Amino acid sequence: MTSVPVTLRDGAEIVVRPVAARDGDLLRAGFERLSPQSRYRRFLTAMPELSPSAVAYLTDVDHRDHEALVALDAAGRGVGVARYVRESADPRAAEAAVTVVDDWQGRGVGSLLLRVLADRAREEGVATFTALLLAQNDDMLGLFERLGPVRTVDREPGVVAIEVSLPETGVGEPLSELLRGTASGRLEARPSARLRAEGAPLSEGS
């Protein structure tokens, strides 16, 4: 994938491109634009800064088993990141994450990044996205069951792991609902140890 210019619904222009090894400072700057509330909601812990090891993980991307895409504004500043990491136990599944800086939330950046990420996932043979949800989210879990195709794939105390099938094109309503539910606070997503190391559960204000 190369750089792709996109015009958002409000007329703002951004560019989406793959994350590169040189993007450490770009990601640090984007992290600093997240409010404490946004950081906690995404990381589920207080995180004052990105550690060197987290930055290394975020930028060490092979674009096959670990894909990461960044959205840049007209000034070249990062305004959002989307990534998936392929599950080692199931190469057709991947845990997904989307994060958008506070002052760009609600403008469609997250929805755009999720669509592009889904396209890249399909190109690499990924058929489902996974997420870990707190088990008390009965309303959202019930919604997913009604929407389909969503299924519970694993459980641990207080946590439900769900699997959302990717449609042949686009994103589909279940994954969009997961995004919107997390952004609105109706749903709390818990990152796996792998994504928690980078600090990015599936969470965004689209």
SEKOL-379206 format. One record per atom (N, C-alpha, C, O): z, x, y. Coordinates in steps of 0.1 Angstrom, whole numbers, plus 5000, padded with zeros to 4 digits. Each point is the difference from the previous one (the first is absolute). Layout:
REM residues N
ZXY;...
//
This chain:
REM residues 206
500050084988;500049925012;500050095012;500750105001;498549865009;500050075013;500649915011;500549904997;499650155015;500549925011;499249885002;498850005001;502049895001;499349875002;500549935013;501249975000;498050015010;500549935012;500149854998;499149954993;501949995012;500349864998;500449945014;500850065007;498749824996;500549925011;500949894995;499649924992;501650085013;501049904996;499749875007;499249995009;501549904986;499849875006;500349985015;499549915006;501450194999;500349995014;499050095008;500250025012;498850044982;499150095007;500350144999;499250095004;502049954992;500450144999;499250074990;499749954989;500050185014;499250084990;500950104994;500750075006;499249944981;500750104992;499050074990;498949964998;501650154997;499250074989;500950024988;501250035001;498349944988;500750024987;499350114992;498850004998;502150094998;499550124992;501050044990;501249965001;498450124989;501050064991;501050095007;499650075009;501649934986;501050105004;499650144995;499550014989;500750095020;499650134997;501350095000;501049965006;498950164988;501250095000;500450045014;501250035002;497949965008;500450045014;500749905007;500450025012;499949864982;500549885007;501550005001;500649895004;500150214993;501550005001;500549965013;500949915001;498650155010;500549975013;499649855004;500849945007;498150024989;499549865003;501049904993;500449905007;500050134981;500949904993;501450015006;500749905001;499750225003;501450015006;500049925013;500949935003;498050085005;499949935013;500049854998;500749925007;498650034982;500049864997;501449954996;500449895003;500350194989;501349974995;501049985012;500849915001;499050185009;500949995012;499749875008;500949965008;498049984990;499749875007;500549884993;499949895005;500750134983;500749894993;501449985006;500750095002;499749785000;501349975005;501050034988;499650004988;501750015015;501050024990;499949884990;500250024988;499649865017;499949884991;498850014991;500149984988;498850065017;498850024992;500250114990;499549994988;501150125015;500250114991;500949954988;499750034989;501449905015;500949954989;499349904991;500150014988;499149905018;499349904992;499050064991;499849954989;499650165015;499050064992;500650104989;499650014989;501550065016;500650104991;501249964993;500550064990;500149825014;501249954994;501250105001;500950004992;499050095018;501150095003;499850055014;498850005006;502250055001;499950065013;499250134998;500550094992;498549935016;499250124998;499650055014;499049955006;501750155000;499850045014;498750085002;499450005010;500150064979;498850085001;499450024986;500749984990;498050065010;499450034987;500350154997;499850095008;500749934980;500350144996;498750074997;499049944998;501150205002;498850074996;499449974986;498849994999;502149984992;499549964986;499349875001;499049984993;501549925015;499449875001;498650025006;499049944996;500950145015;498750025006;499050074991;498949964999;501650134993;499150074990;499549904990;498850004996;502149914999;499649904991;498949905006;499049974994;501349995018;499149905007;498650065003;499149925000;500850215001;498750065003;499450074988;498850045001;501949974988;499450074988;499449894992;500649954990;498250015013;499349884994;498850044993;499150075006;500749894981;498850044993;498949895001;498950034996;501449865011;499049895002;499549944987;498949945000;501850084989;499649934988;501349934994;500149885000;500950204996;501249944995;501049975012;500949924998;498950155013;500849975012;499050005011;499550105005;500349785000;499149985012;500949965012;501049934999;498650125013;500649975012;499049995011;499150085001;501049815007;499149985011;500849985013;501049945000;498450125011;500749995013;499149925010;498850025000;501849905008;499349935011;500350075013;501250025003;497850025005;500250075012;499549915012;499049934999;501850075012;499549935012;499050085008;499650114995;500049845016;498950075008;500450145005;499250085003;502249944998;500550135005;500250094988;500550125002;499249844986;500250094988;501450004995;500450084991;500549825013;501349994995;500049914987;499349904999;501650144992;500149924988;500749875002;501150005006;498449894990;500649875002;500449934987;500749905000;498850154989;500349944987;499650094989;499050085001;501649904988;499750084987;500149904988;500949925000;498150094991;500149934988;499850104988;499250095002;501549894987;499850094989;500349934987;500749905000;498750154989;500549964987;500250134992;499450105003;501549884987;500350114991;499849944986;500749914996;498450154996;499849944987;501250024991;500750105000;499549794992;501250004990;499650104988;498949994995;502050105002;499850094989;499949934987;499250054991;501549845007;500049934987;498849914999;499749964988;499750005022;498849915000;499050045011;500249975012;498850114984;499050055010;499349895008;499350035010;500749844985;499449895007;500949935010;499649915006;501650144995;501049945010;500450115010;500050124997;500449845015;500450095010;501049935009;499849885003;501250195002;500949955010;499450025014;499550115003;500549795005;499450005013;501049995011;501149954999;498450115013;500950005011;499249995013;498950075001;501549855009;499349995013;501150015011;501049934999;498850155011;500950015011;499250015013;499050075001;501549855009;499349995013;501150035011;501149944999;498650145011;501050025011;500249875007;499249925001;502050075005;500549885006;499049945010;499849884999;499750205010;499349945011;498549964996;499349955008;500450074979;498749964995;500249894989;499049954995;502250015002;500249894991;499549875005;500149975012;499449944979;499549875004;498650005005;499549905005;499850214994;498650015006;499050014989;498850025003;501649984984;499050014989;499850134994;499250024991;501550085014;499950144995;500450004985;499350064992;501849895005;500550004986;499149934990;499850054989;499749835015;499149934992;498750084997;499550004989;500050065022;498850084998;500350124991;499250024991;501950055011;500350114991;500149964986;499650074991;501049825007;500249954986;498749974993;499850034989;499349915019;498649974994;499350134997;499450014989;500750095020;499350134997;500650074988;499450064992;502049935008;500750064988;499649944987;499850074990;500149805010;499649934988;498650044995;499850014989;499350005021;498750054997;500050144993;499450024990;501450075016;500150134994;500650004987;499650074991;501449845007;500749994987;499049964989;500050054989;499249855014;499049954991;499050114996;499650014988;500050075022;499050104997;500650114991;499350064992;502049955008;500750104991;500549944987;500850064993;498949825005;500349934987;501449945000;500549964989;500150025023;501349935001;499749855000;499249955008;501549974983;499849864999;501149915006;499849895003;501450184998;501249925005;500850095009;500150124998;500649815012;501050075008;501349954995;500249884997;500850215004;501449964996;500950025011;499850075010;501449854989;501050025010;501349964994;500149924991;501050145014;501449974995;500649915011;500150035011;500449854984;500649905009;501449984997;500450014988;500549975022;501449964997;500049864993;499349915004;501450084985;500049884991;500449875007;499649904995;501150115016;500549875006;498949945009;500349895006;498550174995;498949945007;499449894992;498850004997;501949895000;499549894992;498949935006;499049964993;501050025020;498949935007;498750074999;499049944997;501050195005;498850085000;499550014985;498849994998;502150034993;499650014986;499449874995;499050004993;501649895012;499449874996;498649985006;499249944994;500750115019;498749995006;498950074993;498949964998;501550174997;499050084993;499649934987;498950004995;502149934998;499749944988;499049885002;499249984991;500949955020;499149895003;498650065004;499049944996;501050175011;498750055004;499350064989;498849974998;501850124994;499450074989;498850085006;499649975011;499950134982;500550054987;501150115003;499650125003;501649844996;501250105001;500949984989;500249894995;500250224999;501049994989;501150115002;499850105006;501349864988;501250105000;499750104988;499849964989;500350175014;499750104990;501250074996;500050074990;501149935017;501250074997;501249955008;499849945010;501450084984;501249965008;501050114998;500150064989;500749955021;501250094999;501149925009;499649915007;501650134992;501049925007;499749985015;499950105008;499949784996;499849975014;498650025005;499749985012;499350064979;498750035004;499049934990;500250004988;498749955018;498949954992;498750085003;499750015012;499650044979;498750075002;498949904998;499949934989;499250055021;498949914998;498750085000;499950115005;499149824990;498750064999;499049905005;499949894996;499350155014;499049915007;498650054997;499750115003;499649814990;498650044996;499150005013;500149915008;499150194992;499050015011;498849924997;499550014989;500149905020;498749934998;498850095000;500250125003;498749834993;498850085000;499650055013;499550115002;500849825009;499850045014;501249965008;500749904996;499550165015;501049965009;501450034995;500250094991;500849845014;501450024996;500549884992;500750034990;499149855014;500549884993;501349965006;500750075007;499649804991;501249945006;501350064995;500950015009;499350014978;501350064996;500450135007;501150015005;498050084996;500350135007;500249985015;500950065005;498349855001;500249975014;501449945002;500650035010;499849884981;501349945002;501150104998;501050005007;498850104984;501050104999;500250085013;501150035004;497750005002;500050085012;500749925011;500950055007;498749824995;500649925010;501549974998;500850005009;499649984979;501449974996;500950125004;501149985005;498450144992;500850125003;500150025015;501150035005;497849955002;500050025014;500949905007;500750045010;499449844985;500849905007;501450004997;500949945006;499550144983;501450014996;500449904989;501149994996;497949925000;500349904990;500150084986;500749944991;498850175008;500050084988;500350145002;499650065010;501350004982;500350145001;499450074988;500349984989;498850125014;499450084990;500850134999;500450065010;499849984978;500750134997;499050104995;499449984989;500550135017;499050104995;500650074988;501250014998;497950034993;500450084988;500550145005;499850035012;500750044979;500550145004;498850085005;500250095009;498649884986;498950085004;499649975015;499850095008;500149784995;499749965014;501250025009;499850025012;501449974983;501150025008;500150145005;500550035011;499050074982;499950135004;499250025013;500250085008;498749844993;499250005012;500449915010;499750015012;501249894985;500549915009;499049895004;499749985012;499749954978;499149895004;499949894989;499050014992;501949905008;499849884991;498949925006;499650025012;499949884981;499049915005;500649915010;500749914997;499050125016;500649935011;499250025013;499650125003;500149775004;499250025012;500049875008;500349904995;499450125018;499849885008;498549995003;499550085008;499849844985;498550005000;499549955013;498750005002;
//
